[in-house]
């Protein structure tokens, strides 16, 4: 009876977290696809647009492990609330920016708030049993992808009223979300799970670099390679669609809705059965392969109908790769340091998101519009190589 009541409480917490994350990502998705178009109004080059996009990741790179350590010490809830406030402020700066430098500053503010992604994943690890984490993380991803699906359509529709409108609406959603989380989102970190040895914030980053052969380090690098490919796609997608098919800021949102629809369906109904059948390690490898095929397919598509067939390969790959990798990572170390481990993973993902926009937009500008997609496929291929010797990860410290 007690176990059933605890399970219901855990599910309730997870449902609230998914609702908070969904609304959060809806606001972010309203603004993100429009930033390259905003920057083009200020006569920015593709490489400059890449720098603006990368400023988010630089701030996230710095803040992610700090948020992980703060959440391990003080709790997940306060870290998430502060992150939401920073995101809302960043949206307002984007909406009223009158130069590319203001866009850069706004993205940095948002990146500092976005560093709490690892905290959100640690919340899931606190709430559900190890064997259910891949499925729960997939549900969380499905919720965030629902927000990512609806947000761009709202952004593309409301930008017709003026540049500031999508950003003001996103900031309003963020404020409402902050109130909702303050009232309804409980603390998940259990007493007695604070780390007994307080390692420096960057200790985990250094550990991965010194011991890349260890399972947790290898999983972190696999996660980062997949995120690198995703970040290349995100950085050049608007520029590529505009240059190749004439897609504008008023129509770009529908492409994200199409991607988001697949992501929601796949992560809510597809990941669980696949992971149950194949196991997390094989699901991770299959996801990486699907990403590679999707990236290669983008520049080979000669029209929008062929592109519509190619596009689902990327959300299929992401739906398998990221939840499975995160679930394996959550079991590869001490339960007391789950928040730090997730923060370290997000740091490496942030490093990928920092390098990918600058390098891919420079390649787009100086090599060719299709070249960044092959670059993304090659980087995810590195992740497949890293996964070759990765066997089943046994939980420790649980």
N, C-alpha and C positions, 0 to 999 in steps of 0.2 A: 504493500500500500504506500509506504513511504517512498519507495523507488519510483512508483508511478507518479506520485505528486511531484517529485523532483524532476522527472522527465518532462512533465507538463510545464513546470516553471522554466526549465531550460529551453523548451521549444518557444515559450512566450517571449523570453529574452531574445532568442534568435530572430523571431518574427519582428520584434520592435527594431532590432539592429538592421534587418533587411529593409524595413520601411524607411529608416533614417538614411541608409546608404542609397536607396533608390531615389529619394527626393534630392539628396546631395548631388548625385550624378546627373540627374535631370537638369539641374541648374548649370552644372559644368558643361554638359553637352549642348546647352543652348548657346553658349558663348564660344567654345573652342573651335568649331568649324568655321566661324566667322572671322577669327583673328587674322588669317592670311589675307582676307579681303580688306579688312580694316588697314592692315599694314601696306597693302598695295595703294590705298588712297594717299598714303604719305610717301609714295614713290620709293618704296623699299624694294631692294633686290631679293631674289630667292634666298640668297645666303643670309641676308639681314633678317628675313622672316625666320630662318632657321635659328638664328641667335635669339630672337624674341621668344620663340617656342622653347628653346633650351634654358632660358632663364628660370622657368618653372622648375625644371629638373635640377638645376644647380641649387636652388633653395631647398628642394626636396632631398637632394643628396646630403646636404648639411643637416637637415632637421630630422630625417627619418630615424637614425639610430638614437638620437636624443629623445624623440617621442617614445621610442621603444623602451628606453631605460626609465623615462618618467612614468610611463604606464606600469612598468613592473614595480616601481617604488610607491607611486601615489594612486594608482588605479587607472583603468582604461577610460572611465567616464570623463574625468576632467580633461584628459588629453584630447578626446574626441570633441568636446564642447569648444575648447580653445581653437582647434583646427577649423571647425565650422565658422567661427567668428572671423578668422583670417580669410577664409574663402569668400565670404560675403563682402568684406572690404575690398578685396581684389576685383570682384565683379564691378563694383561701382567705379573704381579707377579706370577699368577698361571702357566702360560706357561713356565716360566723359573725357577720354583721352583726346588730346589734340596734337600729339606727336608720336613717333615710333618709340621714343624714349619712355613716354608714359606707359605705353603698352608693355615695354620691357619690365618696368617697375611693377606693374600690376600682375604680370605673370609670376614675378618673384614672390610677391605677397601670397598669391594663390599657392605657389609651390611650398611655402612654409606651412600652410594649412594642410596641403595635400600629403605632407609627410606622415600623416596619421594612418595611412593605408595599412601599414604593418600592425598598428594598434587594433584596427578593425579585425584583421585576421587573427590576432592574439585573443580578441574577445570571443571569436568562434572556438578557438582552441580551449579557452576557459570553460565554455558552455557545454560542449558536446564531447562524447567519448571518442577516443582515438580512431576507432574503426569507422565512425560516421563522419569524420572530418572532411573527407573529399566530397561526399554528398552535400554536406552542409555548406562548404565553401562554394560548391557549384550553385546551390540555392542563392547564396549571397551574390554570386556573380550574375545569376539570372535576374535578380532584383536590380542590381546596378546596370545591367544591360537593358532592362526595361526603361530605366531612366535615360540611358544613352540612346535608346531608340526614339523615345518621345521628345527629348530635349532638342535635337537638331531641327525637327519639324516645327516646333514652337519658335525656335530661333529664326529659321528661314522665313516664317510667316510674320513674326513681329518686327523683323528688321525693316520691313516695308514702311513702318511708321517712323523709323529713324534709328540711327546707330545705337543710341542709349537704351532703347526699349528692351531688347533681349537681356541686357546686363542688369537693368533695374529689376526686371521680373525675376531673374536668377538670384539677385541679392535678397529680394523679398522672400523667395522660397527658402533661402538659406536662413533668414531670420526666423521664419516660421518653424523650420526644421530644428533650429537651436532651442526654441521654446519647447517643442515636442520632446526632444531628447532630454532636456532639463527635467521635464515632468515625468516622463515615462521610461526612460532608459536607465535601468539599475546598474550598479557596479557589478562586474563579473569576476574580478580577481578575488580568489578565495584567500582568507587569512592563512598565513603560514607558508604561502608560496612565493614570498619575496626571496630573492637570491641571497644566499648567505655570504657569498663572495662578490663584492662590488667591483666588477671589472670596469676599466675605463670604457667610455662609450664606443671608442673606435677599436677596442680590443677585438671584437668579433670580426670587423673588417680585416684587420691585420691577420687574424687567425685564418681566414679564408685564403688570403694571399700566400701565407706561409705553408699551408697544408691543403693545397687544392685537390689532393687525392682522397681526402676523407669524405664520407657520404654527405654530411651537411654542407661542406664547402662545394662539392661537386653539384649538389642540388641548387645551391645558391647561384652558381655560374650558369647552370642550365636555364634557370628562371630568367637570369639577366640576358642570355642570348635570345630567348624567345621575346623578351620585352624590347630588345634592340630591333628585331625585325618589325614588331608592331609599331615601334616609334618611327621607324623609317616610313612606313606606310602612312601613319598619321601626319607626318610632317609634309610629305609631298603630294598627298591625295588631292587636296583642293587645287594645288598648282597644276597637277597632271590632268585632272578632269577639266579644268578651265582651258588649258592649252590644247588638249586633244579633242574634247567633245563640247567645249563651249559652256560648261556648267558654271553658273553664277552663284552668288551668295543667297539668292532667293530660291535656288533649286538644289543646292548642295545637301540640304537637310534630308531630302528624300533618300539619298544614297545611304546616309547613316541610319535612317529608319529601316531600310531593307536589311542592312547588316545587323542591326539590333534585334529585328524580328527573329532571325536565325539564332542569334546568341541567346535570347530568352528561352526559346523552345528547346534548344540543345542543352543548355545548362540546367534547366529545370526538369527535363524528362529523359535526356539522353546520357548524361555523364554517369549517373548512378548505375544503371544497368551495364554500361560498358566497363566501368571500373570493377563492378562485381564479377564480370565475366573474364576480363583480361588481367585485372590487377592494376595497381596504380603505376608501376614502372612501365608496363607495356602501353598503358593508356597515354602516358607522358610521351613515349617515343612515337606513337601513332599521331599524336597531336602535333609534334614537331614536323613530321613528314607532311601532314596536311597543310601546315603553314607554308612550307617550302613550295609545294605545288601551287598554292594560291598566289604567292608573291611572283613566281615565274609567270603565272597566267595573266597577270594584269597587263604588262606591256605587249603580250602576244594577242590580246583581244583586239580585233579590228573594228568592232562596233559595240554599241551598248548592250545588244542582246547577248553576244558572246560574253561580255563582261559580267552580265547578270548571272551567268552560269559559273563563272570563275569566283565571284565574290564570296559565296558561301563557304569555300574551302578555308578561308582565313578564320571566320568565327568558329567553324568546326575544330580547327586546330587549337585555337585559343581556349575553347571550352574544355578540351581534353588536357592540354599541356599545363595550364596555370593552376587549376584546382588540384590536380594530381601531384604536381611538384610541391605545392604549398603543404598539402597533407603529409607527404613524405618528410618534408623539412620539419614539420611540427612534431614528428616522432623521432627525429634523428638526434636530439639533444636533451638536456635537462629541462623538465617541465617548468622549473622556476625561472628559466631564461627564455621562455617561448616568445615573450614580447620583444626581447633583444634580438633573438634569431630572426623574427619577422622583420624587425627594423633593419637589420643588416641586409637581409634579402632585398628590402625596398631601397636600401642605399645602393646596392649594385644595380638594381633596376633603374634607379635614378641616374646612375652613371651612364647606363645605356641610353636613357632618354635625354641625357645631356649631350652625348657625343653624336647620337643618331640624327637629330634634326640639323645640326650644323654640317655634318659630313654629307648627308643625303641631299640637302638643298644645294650644297656646293657642287655635288656630282650632277644634280639636275641641271644646274646653270651652266656648267663647263664641259660636261661629258655628253649628256643626253637625257631626255625626259624618261626613258625606260630604264636607264642604268641603275637608279637607286633600288629598283625592285629586285634585280639580280644580286645586288649588294646585300639586301635584306635576307634573301634566300641563303646566301653563303654564310651569313652570321648565324642563322638558325641551324645550318648544317654543322657548325661547331658544337652546338648543343647536343645534336644527335651523337657526335663522336664522344662527347663527355659522358653520355648515358650508356655507352656500350658495355662498360664494366660495372655498371651500377646494379647491384642485386637488391633483394628485399631488405627494407630498412626496419629493424626491430625497434619498438618504443623503449625509451629509457626514462627512468625517473618518474614514471606514472604509477 
